[in-house]
């Protein structure tokens, strides 16, 4: 059993579980999770060059956000981890639900319809082959 203060014990325990894979995260993206996942499913498991080609020529709005995020993850791998770009592939990519902005749209006869503007947190994790 480890001795010391509880925060020190937690710090030592969490130091062993550090993820060293290069990643990039976009928080509060103004796109719903479902729409972002269409693009993320297309690039999951692909090498970085083909993934960039897919998101570059994909007509969806989410693909422009994911393209910037993928380029950021590649730069993180190259500069922070010293990895070779040719050996990188997309190991994980997922979108989690963010907060929903609730708006009201006026309708006929004094009614009001709720408009939900959904956001998401998109994460891309790379790894070397």
C-alpha positions in Angstrom: 0.0 0.0 0.0 1.4 3.4 -1.0 2.1 5.9 1.7 1.5 9.6 1.6 -1.3 12.1 1.1 -4.3 11.0 -1.0 -3.5 13.5 -3.8 0.1 12.2 -3.9 -1.1 8.6 -4.2 -3.5 9.6 -7.0 -0.8 11.5 -8.8 1.5 8.4 -8.7 -1.3 6.1 -9.9 -2.3 8.4 -12.8 1.4 8.9 -13.9 1.4 5.2 -15.0 -1.7 5.6 -17.2 -0.4 8.5 -19.4 -1.4 8.1 -23.1 1.6 9.0 -25.3 -0.1 8.7 -28.6 -0.4 11.9 -30.6 -3.9 13.4 -30.7 -5.9 16.5 -31.3 -9.3 17.5 -29.9 -11.8 20.1 -31.1 -14.3 21.1 -28.4 -17.7 22.7 -29.0 -17.7 22.1 -32.7 -20.9 23.5 -34.2 -21.9 20.2 -35.9 -24.0 17.4 -34.5 -22.4 14.1 -33.4 -24.3 12.1 -36.0 -23.1 14.3 -38.9 -19.5 14.3 -37.7 -19.5 10.5 -37.4 -20.3 10.1 -41.1 -16.9 11.6 -41.9 -15.1 10.0 -38.9 -16.3 6.5 -39.9 -14.8 7.0 -43.4 -11.2 7.8 -42.1 -11.0 5.4 -39.1 -8.1 2.9 -39.5 -6.8 4.6 -42.7 -3.3 5.9 -43.1 -2.8 9.6 -42.8 -2.4 10.4 -46.5 -5.5 8.6 -47.6 -7.5 10.1 -44.6 -6.4 13.6 -45.7 -7.5 12.9 -49.2 -10.9 11.6 -48.1 -11.7 14.6 -45.9 -10.4 17.1 -48.5 -12.8 16.0 -51.2 -15.7 15.1 -48.9 -18.6 17.6 -49.5 -19.9 17.6 -45.9 -19.4 20.6 -43.6 -17.9 18.4 -40.9 -15.1 17.3 -43.2 -13.6 20.8 -43.2 -13.4 20.8 -39.4 -12.0 17.3 -39.3 -9.4 18.1 -42.0 -7.9 20.9 -39.8 -8.0 18.6 -36.8 -6.2 15.8 -38.6 -3.5 18.2 -39.8 -3.1 19.4 -36.2 -2.8 15.8 -35.0 -0.1 15.1 -37.7 1.8 18.2 -36.6 1.6 17.1 -33.0 3.0 13.7 -33.9 5.8 15.1 -35.9 6.9 17.9 -33.6 6.1 16.6 -30.1 6.6 12.9 -30.5 9.2 12.9 -33.4 7.2 10.4 -35.4 7.5 9.8 -39.1 4.5 11.0 -41.1 4.6 8.2 -43.6 4.1 5.6 -40.8 1.1 7.3 -39.2 -2.5 6.0 -39.3 -5.7 7.0 -37.6 -6.1 4.7 -34.7 -9.1 6.3 -33.0 -11.5 9.0 -34.0 -14.8 9.7 -32.3 -17.2 12.5 -31.6 -18.8 13.0 -28.2 -21.9 15.1 -27.5 -21.4 18.7 -26.4 -23.8 21.2 -24.9 -27.0 21.9 -26.9 -27.9 25.6 -27.5 -31.7 26.0 -27.3 -33.4 28.6 -29.5 -37.0 29.5 -30.1 -38.5 30.0 -33.6 -41.9 31.8 -33.7 -44.6 29.9 -35.6 -48.2 30.6 -36.6 -50.9 31.6 -34.1 -48.4 32.7 -31.4 -46.8 29.3 -31.0 -43.1 28.8 -30.5 -41.0 25.8 -31.7 -37.8 24.9 -30.1 -34.7 24.8 -32.3 -31.8 22.8 -30.9 -28.3 23.7 -32.1 -26.2 20.8 -31.2 -22.4 20.8 -30.6 -19.8 18.0 -30.3 -16.3 17.3 -29.1 -14.3 15.6 -31.8 -11.1 13.7 -31.0 -8.5 12.1 -33.4 -5.8 9.8 -32.1 -2.9 8.7 -34.3 -0.3 5.9 -34.0 2.6 4.5 -35.9 2.5 1.3 -37.8 
